[in-house]
Amino acid sequence: MRVTSGKYGGRVLKTTSGPGYRPATSKVRQAVFSMLESRGIDWDGLRVADMFAGSGSLAIEALSRGAAYACFVEKNARAASLIKTNLKDLGVDGSEYKVYSADLFKVLLRPPPKPYELIFIDPPYRFDLLPKALDCALKNGWLAEDGFLLAEVEELVDPPQSEFTEQLTLLVNKLYGQTRILLWQK
């Protein structure tokens, strides 16, 4: 897998495999970043969180385009270690990121030091983890006002509804093959 654009564009990312692990394809990543940029995302200085980070390709792509800081949360220790390796291999300064090798729901229990302007949520398929992840992130102040939250889920998943998702406006609900992209703004 390669970074598609920005200062790390063309660089190869190491990945792993396992149940529920499916790195975002280049086609989907390019579509995601195109839709974000068309809605006025300014990468310069942006704070990004990548939940269920897997390979970390979404937040790494954001860093490549100029994001100032990225938080990666990945429960699988091998995948979290590969994210750290990829960041070091790319030469990303250690002050520009934090990698949590932990259960996302334990990390989300506490508010972050500062909310994120963009959150990626890419839960493993077939476990219905999106509603809980959305609720925890919103309840505990992870998303900044006017921030964007983008979920990559399987095609049959509908946008979840809860007391917390009422804070969000659904901007995009689009299929890319077997992947559904949902984009909200707070």
N, C-alpha and C positions, 0 to 999 in steps of 0.2 A: 504494500500500500504506500502511496506517495502523497505528500502534502501538495495540494493543487495550486496554491497561489501564495503570494507574499514573499517575505524574506527567506522562508524555508521552502519555497515552492520547488517541486521536483525531488526533494529529499525523501528517502525511503524511511518508513516507520516499521519497526519490528512489531509483529503481532503474535498472539497465541491462539489456541483453539480450545473449545470445551462446550459443555451444554449451555445453551442460552447466549453464547458468545458469537456475535456477528458484527464485525466492524462495518461502519457506514461505507457504502461504495462511493467511489469518486463521483459518479453521476448524481447520487443523492446529496453528497456534501456540496457539490457545485450548485445544485438547485437550492439547497438550504441557504447557502451564503448569498446567492443571488437574491432570494426573496427577502433576506434580512437587509441587504444593502438597498433594495428597492423601497424599503420602508424607512430609510434614513439612518440606519445604524452607522455610527461613527466609531470605527475601531480604535482610534487613537485614545488611549487612556481608559478603555473599557475594562470592567471587571466581569469575568466570566466564570460560571460554575458548570462543571460537567459531571452530572450525577449518573451512576451506573456507567462510569467512564469507559470501561472496556479497554480499547487501545488508546483512548484519549484523543483520537483523531479530530474530533469536533473542536475541543478547546485548543489543541495544538494548532489547528487551522486558524482559529481566532488570534492566537499569539502571533502566528506568522503574518497576519494581516495588520497587526499593530495593537492588539489588546495589551493592556498594561499588566494584567494579573489574571491567573487562572487557578481555580481550585478544582482538583480532580478527586472524585470519591469512587473507589472501586474495591469491592469486598474481596475479590479473588487476589490473593497475595502475589501470584505469578504475574497476573496482568498489571497490578499496581507497580510491581518491580520493573516491568517492561516500559511503563509510562515514564518512570524515573530515568531509565536507560535512554529512551528516545529523547527526552528533554536534555539530558547531559550530552548525548551525541550531537544534537542540534546546536548546542552551545547556549541554551536558554539560561539566563542568570537565575540562580537559586532564589533571589528575592522576587522573582516574577511568578512564582507558582508554589502551591502546596499540594502534595499527594497524600490523601488519606487512604490507607489500606484498612478499611473498616466497613461495617454495615452502614449503609446510607441512613437508615432510620435512627441509628444511634447518633450519627453526626448531626442530623437535622433537629435533634432534641434541643440544641442550644443555638441561639441566634449567632450569625457570623459577626465578626468585628465591624463589618460594613456590608450592606446589602449589595447584591450583584445586579448589574444592568442587563445581563443575559444569562439565562440558565438553560442548559441542554439536559433533557431527561430522556434516556434511551434504555428503558428497562428490558430485562430479558423477556422474550416472548412467552406467552401462555401462562403467566403468573399473576396477571391483573394487578401489577404494582403501581401503575400510573396514578390512580386516584389517591392512594395513600401518600405517594411521593409529592404530588401537587399540594395536598392538604397540609402536610408537614412543612413544606417549604414556605407556603403562604402564611401559615399560622405563626411560624417562628421567625418571620422577617427576613427571609433569604432573598426575596425579589424587591428591587428598588422601585419606587414610584415611577411610572411610565416605562418600566423595564419590560423586556421580552422574555417569554418562556416558550421554548420549542421542544416538542416531544416527537420522538420517532418510535412508532409502534406498529404492530401488525395490522394488516388491512381491515380486519373485522372489528377493530376497536373504535367505539364511538367516543366523542369528547365527554369526559366525566362531568357530572354535576354534583355540587356540594355547596355548603354554606361558604366555603373558602373560594371556590372557583367563580363565585359571583363577583369577586374583585377583578376578574379578567374579562377581556373582550376577545373573542375568537376571531382572528384575522384570516387564518388559512386552515383549510381541511382538505388536503390533497393527497391522492394516491400516486405512488411511484412504484409500479409493479406490485409486490406484496408488502410494501412499506407505506404506511400512512404518516404524513407530516401534519402536525397540529401546531399552530403558532398563535400564541395569545399575547396581549399587551395588558399590563396592569394599569 
